[in-house]
Amino acid sequence: MTANNQNKKTATTEKEIIEFVAKQRDFFKTGATKSYQSRIENLKKLKIALLKYETALHAALKKDLGKPEFEAYLSETGFCLLEISESISKLKRWMKPKWTLTSLLTQPGSSRIYYSPLGVNLIIAPYNYPVMLTFSPLITAIAAGNTAVIKTSELTPACSAVIRELISETFASEYIAYIEGEVKETTILLQQKFDHIFFTGSPRVGSIVMTAAAKNLTPVTLELGGKSPCIVHEDAKLDIAVKRIVSSKFLNAGQTCVAPDYVLVHKSVKQAFLDKLKERVISVYSEDASRSPDFARIVADNHFQRICGLIDPKKVLVGGQSDAKSRFIAPTVMHDVDITDEVMSEEIFGPVLPVLEYESLSEVFDIVDKLPQHPLACYLFSESSTIQQEIIDTIQSGNACINNCVFHAANPYLPFGGVGESGIGAYHGFHGFERFSHKKGVLKTATWIDIPLIYAPYGKKINILRKIMK
Ligand code: NAD
């Protein structure tokens, strides 16, 4: 890795973009990406490359986002390494056609589901987890036998430079290509014909992506955001709740799509919860969080200004300090927050945690319902299995955690994705393999017998049909 390459932006031209896509289409047609052997070889190559570039990626994450090394490994490089190992060990099983039942009408025969690659994929990543949200879908695209064009965020130039070098050193661009650029280049990309677009980012840009995809009838996977609620019920184990909420909210300085956006705490435990929350924030990050080695920074000035604008100083329980030069915003808890406050008007995506109170679950459902999007995740702290079930059944969210936050995303056996405005489609592990594959249903009909039921002349055969098809 040549460190002096970092930060150097070189936008890909329109001509290059068109060529990359055309060459990938030709390459895909050769069938070279499809065999088990080639998929495994390329996954192994990517794993070696990630290990080689681990230090450079961590340094770039530090530069772009002030990301502590522990968080960089846990949620970026380590996450991807785990995902590759999982894909390598399970790929044979995933690729195997799956037997399914054959209905009476389609007998005698057998039915299987084959997984075929979609073809040429476009993967667009956001700024907040630039490594994980580039490589996790890429690993899945490779495992499913595809080619891919990758576009990272212009807000993380150091990470983009390392990713560009890693990709171009590891793969031929006819197989995996890296596109450097901003909105202009992404717009050109979106005008091309892809077989699948995998987009991670805001609902606003998600809508732009889906509109462009519709022109070519290209299927999309949209991994978007939303205001994810965290409910702390009266029977919650408060010490555990506070520890888990603090670590998941302030991870990556709150720039996490599945961070608990706001807390709804039961009135009877509100004061005890707030006292513990304040104590925990100070004990983890100290009175001056700007000196904590475990706390990241906001990615860009406009995001810094936006998040600062959401903080009402009169309602700050702990935190509230900021420094524009280093884009530092202290881990901040706001209390006595009302649903009409500015901080409740949009996805916060920063280290600000508003706390609202409730007395009955119907108030919780009302508040979640009034906010604009179906949340990407919903979190509940409660020991009651009845309450747990009620929350799962009632709140429409992409995913949920009981007595935890964020960590559902670390379990590759769970589908990860949104619902409604928080996204379309889910991935991770086999769910991702399915997302990047076409499930081809194949019926094989026996030839040792030819039942004349469906052939004309129909005569009175409808009476037999009525018996079979009811
Ligand atoms: P963003 O939507 O601003 O940008 C995402 C990508 O789209 C970037 O690569 C950017 O260059 C590109 N882009 C921006 N404007 C564009 C335009 N007009 N046309 C075409 N492309 C454009 O998102 P962001 O600010 O980078 O990330 C934050 C958002 O992403 C939050 O809403 C967060 O919740 C969401 N997110 C979701 C997940 C998930 O897994 N569901 C993960 C991380 C982030």
Boltz pocket constraint, residues with backbone or C-beta under 6 A from the ligand:
constraints:
  - pocket:
      binder: B
      contacts: [[A, 124], [A, 125], [A, 126], [A, 127], [A, 128], [A, 129], [A, 133], [A, 151], [A, 152], [A, 153], [A, 154], [A, 181], [A, 182], [A, 183], [A, 186], [A, 187], [A, 200], [A, 201], [A, 202], [A, 203], [A, 204], [A, 205], [A, 206], [A, 208], [A, 222], [A, 223], [A, 224], [A, 225], [A, 226], [A, 256], [A, 257], [A, 258], [A, 347], [A, 349], [A, 376], [A, 418], [A, 422], [A, 423]]
      max_distance: 6.0
